Amino acid sequence: MSSGQRIMAELVVIAELGDEEKSLLTGMLGERAGVVFAENLAEEDRFSALERAQIVLSMNPPLEFKPGEYRALEHLQLMQLLSAGADHVPYPLLPPGVRIASNVGAFAEPIAEHVMAMALALAKKLMINHEKLSKGEFDQSSPNISLKGKICGILGFGGNGKAIARLMRSFGVKIYAINRSGKTDEEVNFISTLDDLDYVLRHSDLIVVALPSNRDTRELIGKKELETMKPKAILINIARGSIIDEQALYDHLKDNPNFMVGTDVWWVEPFRDGEFRLDRPFFDLPNFLGSPHNSPMVPGAIEEAVRSASANILRFIDGKPIRGLVRREDYLD
């Protein structure tokens, strides 16, 4: 699709959207693409639409595609995700030449706020002191932690990582970042690649995991990496549970009461697995804080995701570079 031409592309929206999101999408793309909402179609018509589709917009393909529909995608050129993560995509079922784009940075601002809320709650020991007060203990003398002057290591410096860094800097926190290239235009005190993971873990007071989950990052944080961190470090995960070894994390928390963890993501959760399950009793630990993977869920979040995804689809139609392009080989074992 060449730049500057008003070419009509066949777009099938297989994600379920509300009326406002549909209106936004058709308003942005209606003149450039023939937009079809699959949820309104009978089974045969769905299959025919997917056969014609050059672009598919999806949130969670395993739940949205019906059995056998993947074989209809013979003309598909782009699968645009509404989600920021891409580890749930069934890559072997998609034609080899299909480009897959994650919705990078679409939820960055609310996720960054969630990270700050967790960091402050843990640093100020809000849950611990709340529990003490509920039992009649008025512990005014135990110190909490000030963030000013501390170092925050951000593992994964894409849209989410950069938004987190901006909020952290407003508290006087120094930023040590890790990304794929080891370069950034953002204001940081240190940046490198995963080759310097141990250096960042050793020096950071806060560590935020914002990496994609793929074959190179699964269980990236294990016993050795946890022991490399400072004894009173705060570790926050807003990426994927699979990046941190569950057993190693539980053991480290149990054995190191001054080490604290906040997580918005889990090893088994409904979006990918159809259920929420924990194999270790994390919630029995006072130095652990969890939330139900709802960090992006603020009013208007899905609209913003649709706006971001639609803008990326327009880039594709115009022959411009696509944001969030996924390297399929990173996810195939």
N, C-alpha and C positions, 0 to 999 in steps of 0.2 A: 504494500500500500504506500504510495508515494506522497511526499509532503506537498501540501498546497492544493490537492485535489479533493473535491467533495464526494468521496466514494462511500456508497452505502455498504455497510458491513452487517452481516446477520449476527445479532446478539441474542442469546437465550439466557434469561435470568432464571437460574434454577434455585437460587436462594429465596426463601420466603421473606418478603418485605411488606411493611405497612404502606398505607395509602400515601403518606407524606414522602416516604423514601422512594416509592415508585414515581411519584410526581417529580421529585428532584432528579431522578435518573433520566426520565424521559425528557425533562427540560434541558438537561445537559447534552444528551446523546441523540435525541429524537431526529435531528436534522442530519445526523451523520451515520446512524445505524438503524436498521429495522429491529426494534426491541420487542421481544416476545417473552412473556412471563409464563414459565412452564406450569406453575401451579393452577393456571386456568384451563389447561388443556387435557383432553382425554388421552388415554395411554398411547393410542396410535398416533395422534397428533403430536404428542410430546416427542416420540421417537423420530417422526418426520422433521420436526423443528431442530432436533439435535443433529440430524443428518445434514441439515443445511448450515448449521452454526459455524461461523468462523471464530466467534468469541463466546465464552461461557462465563457468567458471573456466579460464583458459588461462595458460600460460607464454610460448609462442612460437607464435601463431596460424598463421603461414605454414607451419610444419612440422607442426602438429597437426591442422589442418583438411585434409580431403581435397578434391580438385577437385569443385566443384559444391555443396559442403555449405553455403557461405555463403548460398545462396538459400533454405535451409531456415529461416533465422533470422527468420521473419516476426513472431514474438511476443517476440523478445528485447528486454529493457529495459536490462540491465546486462551488460557484459563486464568482469569483474574479473580483472586480471592478477596473476600471482604475481611477475612481474619489477617492478623499480622503474622501469625505463625504458619508454617507450611509443612510441619512434620506429620500431619494427619492425611495428607494427600496420597491416594493410592497410585503411586507413580507407575507400577508395572501395567496398570490397566489403561493408561493414557497412551495415545500414539507417540512414538519416539520424537517426532519433530515439534510437538506442542510446547510452546513457551508457557511457563507458569510464573505468575507474579504475585507475591505477597503484598499485603496492604501496609507497607512499612510506614510507621509513624502516625498512622491514622488515629490511634488511641493514646498518643504519647503524653498529652497534657494531663488527662486524668490519671494515667498510670504513674506519672511523676509525682503527682499530689499524693497518691496512695503510698508510694515509697517514702515520701517525707513523713506522712502520718505514722507509718510503721517505725521509721527510724526514731522519731521523736518519742513515740510511745515506749519503745524499748529503752532508749537512752535515759528517759526520765522515770523509768520503772513504774509506769502508770498502773499496769495490771498487778504488779507485785504489791504496790502500796494500797491499791484498792482492796486487794484480798486481805491485807493486814488490817485495814480499817474495818472491814466487814466483820472481823473477829475481835474488834475492840482494841487493837494495837495501834497506838499513835506514834509511829516511828518518824520523828522529825529530824533525827540526826544523821541517818544514812545518806551519803551523798549520791546524787545522780550524775549524769554525764553531760557536759557541754559540748556541742558540736563545733563551736568556733575553734579554728586552728587544726581541726582533725583532718585526716586524709580519707577520702572516699575512693575506693577502687571500683570502677565500673567495667564489668566484663561484658563487652558488647556495646559498641558506641555508635549505634544507628540512631533512628528517630527517638526511640525511648531513652536510650542512654544519654543523648544530648539534652533532652528535656529534663531528665533527672539532674544532670550536671548543672544546668542553669539554676534550678531551685537550690541545690546544695551550695553553690557559690554564694547565694544570697545570705546564707548562714555563716559565711566565712570559712567554708570547707574547701580544702585543696582537692583537685581532681587528678587521679591516676587512671588513665583509660586504656582499654585494650580493644582493638578491632582487627579486621583482616589485613589491612594495609600498613598499620602502624603510623598512619598519618591522619591529620584532621585540621580543618580550619577553625574549629572551636577553641575557646580558651581553656587550656589544660596545663597542669604542672608537669605531667609526664604522659607519654603515649607510646605504646609498643604493640606487639602481637602476642599471641598465646605463648610464644617462646619465652616471654618474660612474666609468665603467670606467677611463678613463685616469688619473684621480686615484688609484684604488686600485692600479693596476699600477705607477704611478710611485713610490708610497711603500712598497710591500710588499717584504719580504725573501723571503717564501715566498708563492707563489700556488697555490691549490688550485682546480681546475676541477671543480665539482659541479653543473653546469647540465644541464637536459634538452637533448637535441639536437633542434632543430626549425628551422623556416625562418628564425627570427630569430637563432639561435645558430650555425648551420653556418658554419665558418671565421670565427667571431667573433675568434679570435686569429690574426692574420696578421703579416706583416713589420712593419707600423707598430706594432702592439701589443707585439710582442717587443722592438722597439727602445725602446719606452717603459719597459720593465722595467729594474731595476737590473742592471748588468753582472755581478754575482755573485748574482743571484736564483736561487731554486730553484722550478721550476714542476712541479707534480704534477697529473696528469689521471686522475680516477677516474670520469669521466662518459661521454663518447663521443669516439672519435678524430676524428670529423668536425668537432668544435668548433675544432680547431687545424689550420691549414693545414700539410699534411705537408711540402711542399717548403720553406716558409718556416722551419719548425721545424728541419729538418735543416741548412739553411744557417746559421741563427743559432747552433746548437750547434757547428758546425764552425768558424765564424768567431770564436766567443766561448768559449774553453776554460774560463773561470771560471763560465760560466752552466751550470746543471745541470737535468736533466729526469728525472722518474720518471713512467712511465705504466703503468697497468693495462689500458688500453683502446687499440684499434687501428683503423686505417682500414678494413681488411678482416679480418674474423675469423669463425670458424665459426658462431657463434650466428645471425648474420644473413646471412652470405654463403656459408657452407658450406666455407670454407677460411681459412687464415691466410696473409697475404701482405704483404710490405713492398716498397715501390717505391724506398726509399732505404736505404743501409747504416748504419742507426742503431747497430747493435751493434759497428761498428768504432770508435765514439767513446767515449772514456773517461768523458765527462761525461753518460752516458746510462744509465738503469736501467729495465728492463722486467719485467713479470710478465704471465702469461697470463689476464688478466681473471678472476682467482681470488680477489680481495679478499674477497668475501662467503662463500667456501667454507670454512666451519668446521663442525665437528660440530654438528648441530641447526639449521643455517641454513635448510634447506627446511621443517622443522617450524615454525620461527618465521615464515617467510613464509606458510605455510598458516594459522597462528594469526592473523596480521595480516589476511590476505585474508578469512578467515572472519568476523572481527569487523566488517570493512567491509561484507560481505554482510548481516550482521545489522542494521547501521545502515540499509541500503537497505530491507530487509524491514519495519523499524519506521518507515520514513518519516523517518529522521533524516538530517542532512547527511552526504554521502559524502566520505571522505578521498581525496585524490589524483585528483580528477575532472579528466580531461584535456580541454583545449580543442581540439577536432578541427581548428579553423581554423589552429592553430599548426603543424599537421603537413601540411596540404594545400597544395601549391604551386599 
